[in-house]
């Protein structure tokens, strides 16, 4: 099927527009983080879902402060960026007549979109908007690298990848990996807050960060597991074996073990808190290592080395 160059061009424009909107949103989040007042203890407890003695209900604010209005503008721009980002992927898929995650550039784009959508959902559930600069900055770096170093023209995929398993396996793995980026960042912030709370007064409470990391990982872990299982089924159909300890298969298995250990540690007395958070940070590091080193440097059946 010939590539629709017009739709491919629109996809590139939308991708760059989303990148620019995200960058502006990060700047607004940074302004809110820098100039907003530190949350009072009662507000932090309410945000964490804990009852506060003598507090019947939180006071309703009639007027937002200037930093809060700026933060809300950042959140609105993040939604706009996500819509542009989604449009970029849709246009890329329509231009090539296939699922838009057939190369490293497209894989990175889908992964980052999953991370952004996860962040937007978490902002609704937790009082964490001012963390946007910390969360979106690594996503911006990934998108910049994807749109420059890893960029690939819209084209049909190679015959070996023309399978419905491309739609299932790669989409589930990339989405779950994108979701897992968020608890990795928040676990790092949790460790900072738990170790030196006085130095980081504007961060949400350690309890909020801990619960957010745990709940996000609980959501992503079954998806990640399903992605590995689907990959094994596709490997058996394509290569005649379910598992061959390919470099990416090996690191994916190690990552799965680490995240399973994190969920177990988070529910185990004596490991909850910093111990569990450190395990989650190791999983985050493995996720990034798998994304770059395994995909782009090592040779294997899953490798994008040479792009």
N, C-alpha and C positions, 0 to 999 in steps of 0.2 A: 504493500500500500504506500503510495507516494506521500511525502510529508507536506502538510499544509504550512507553507512558510509564513503566511500572514498570521495564523493562530500562534505559531511558534514565536513570532516577534512580539505579539501581544503578551504572551506568557513571560517573556523576558522583561518587558516593560513593567508588568504587574509585580514581578519578583523584585525588581529594583525599587519600585515604589513602596512595596511592603518594607523593604530594608530601610528606606529613608524614614518611613513613618515610625517604625520600631525605634530607630535612633532618636527621633524627636521625643518619643514616649519615654525613653530611658532618661533623657535630660530632664523632663518634667518630674519623673519619679525621684531623680537625684535632688532636685530642688525641694521637693516635699520632705525627703529624708533629711536634708541639711537644715531646713528652717522650721519644721514642725516641732512642737514641743514633745518632750518625752511623755508617754502614756502614764497616767497615774496607776497606782497598784490596783485600785478597784476596777478601773477600766480594763486592765490586763486580765484580771480574774473573770470579768464578765465575758470578755472575748474568748477566754479559754473554756467557758461553759461551767465555771465553778460558782457556787452560791456565795454571795457576800453578805455577812451578817449586818442587819439593819438597813440593807438596801432593797427596797421593794421592787423598784425597776429603774433602769438607767435613765438619767435625765435626757430629754430630747433636745437636741441642739437646734436652735432656731436659725442660726447663721453659721456657715462654715468659715473657718479661717482661710486666709489667702493661700497658705501652703496646701491645705486640704483641697481647695478648689483646683489648684494646679495639679495635685495628685489625681483628682477625678478626670481632669483633661488628659492626663497620661493614660489612665485606664480606658477612656474613650478612644484614644488614638491606638491603643493596643488592639481593641476590637476592630477598628478600621484596618489596621495592618494585617490582622488575621484574615479578614475578608479578602483583601487584596492577595494575600499569600495563597489562600484557597483558590482564588480565581487563577492564579499563576499555574497551580498544579492541574486544574481542570483544563485550561487552555493547552498546556503541554501534552496532556493525555489525548485531547481531541486532535491536536496537530499530528501526532504520530499514530493515532488509531490503536492505542494500547494503554495499559495501566501506567501512570506517570511515575514509576519508580524502577526503571530499568537500568539506571547507571548511578554512579556515586553522587552526582549533582542532584538528581531527583530524589534519591534515597535520603540525602541530607536535608533537602527541602521538606519532605514529609515528616522526618524525625523532628525538625524544629517546629513545624506547625503543630504537631502533637504536644510538644512542650509548651507552646504558647497557649493552646486551648486549655491544657491542664492548669496553667497559671491563672487563666481567667476564671475557671471554675473554682479554684481555691480562694480567689479573692472574694467570691460571693460567700464562701463558707467561713472564712477566717479574717480577722482584722490585720491583714498583712500587705495592704496596697503599697506602703512605703518601701517594701522590699523589692519593688519592681526593678530598680536599677541593678541590684545584685543578681536577680534571676534572669533578666533579659540580656545583660551584657554577654555572658557566654553564648547565648543563642545568637546574638548579633555576630559574634566572632565566627561561629559555625556557618551562618548564612553568608558572611562575607567570603570566607574561604570557599564555600560551595559555589558562589557566583563568580569567582575569579580563578583560583587554582584548579578547582574541580569541575569547572563548567564544561558541559558537553552539548553540542548541537542536538536538536530534536531529530531522532532517527529511529527506525525500527530496531528491535532488539535482535540479538543473534539467535539462530534457530534453536539452540539448546535451551533458551529461556522462554520460548513460545509455549507456555503452559499455563493453565489456570492456577497452578501452584505458585506462579509468580505473584498473582494477585493476592492469594491467601497468605503464603508464608512471609514474603517480604513486607507486605503491609502490616501484618501483626507484629513482626519483629521490630520494624522501624517505629511503629506507634508506641509499643511498650518501651522501647529504648528511649524515645523522646519523653515519655511520662516519667521514667526513672531518672532523668536529668534533674527534675525539680527537687525530689527528696534528697538527692545528693547535695545540692546547693544548700537546702534548708538544714541538713544535718551539720554542714560546716558552720553555718550561722548559729545553730544550737550549741555547738561546742564552744564557740566564741562567747556566746551569752552565758552559758553555764559556768565557764571558767572565770570570766571577768565581767560580771553583770554591771558593775559601776562604770566600766569603760564603754559599754555599749547600751546606754540607757534608752536609746530610741528604737532598738530592736524589739519586736514582740517578746512576750515572756517565753522562757525556755520551755514551759509546758505547751504553749501554742505551737512552737516550732517542732517539738517532739511529736505531738499528736498529728500535725500536718504531714511530717515525713512518714510516719507509720501508716496513716490511712492511704496516702498516695502509693506507697510501696505495696500495700495490701491489694490495691486495685490493679497495679501494673504486673505483679508477679504471676497471676494466672494467665494473663495475656502473653507474657514472656515464655511461660511454660508451654502454652499452646503453640506459639511460634516455633519453638524448638521441636516439638512433636511433629508439626506440619513439615518442617524442614527434613526431618528424618524420613517421613513418608515419601516426600519428593525425591530425596536421595536414593531411596530404594528403587523408585520407578525409573530414575534417570541413570544411576550408576550401578544398580544391582546390589546395594548394601545400605542399611539404615544408618550406620555410623562408621566413620573411618578415621577419626581423630585428626581430621583436617585442622590446621591452625585455628580457624574461626570456630569450628565445632568445639575444639578443646577450650578456648577462652570462653565461649558461650556456656559450656558446662560448668567451668569454674565460677563464672558470674552467677549462674543459677544456684550453685551451692552457697555462695557468699550471701545472696539475698535470702535464701532459705534460712541460713544461719542468723541473719539479721532479724527476721520475723520471729524465729525461735527465741533469740536473745531478748527481744523487746517484750516477750511474754514471760520471761524467766526472772525471778527475783535475784538481785545481785548483778544482773547484766543490763537492766533497764537504765536508760539515761546515757551516760557517756560511753559505756562499753558498747551498747547497741549502736549508738551514733557512729562510733569509729568503724564498726563493721559496714555500716551503710556507706560511709565515705570510701572504704575499700571497693565496694561494689560500684560506686560512681567512677572511681579511677579505672577500674576494669572496663567499664562501659566506654569511657573516652579512649582507653588503650585499644579496645576492639574496633572502635570507630575509625581511628587513624592508622595505628601501626599495623594491625592485622589486615585491614582492608587495603591499605596503600603500599605497604612495604614488603610484607611476607608474600611468598608464592603459595598458591593453593587453589582449590576448586572454587572458593568463594572470593578470591582476591580480585581487587580492582587495581593491583600494582601495574604501573605503566601508564595510567591515565594522566 
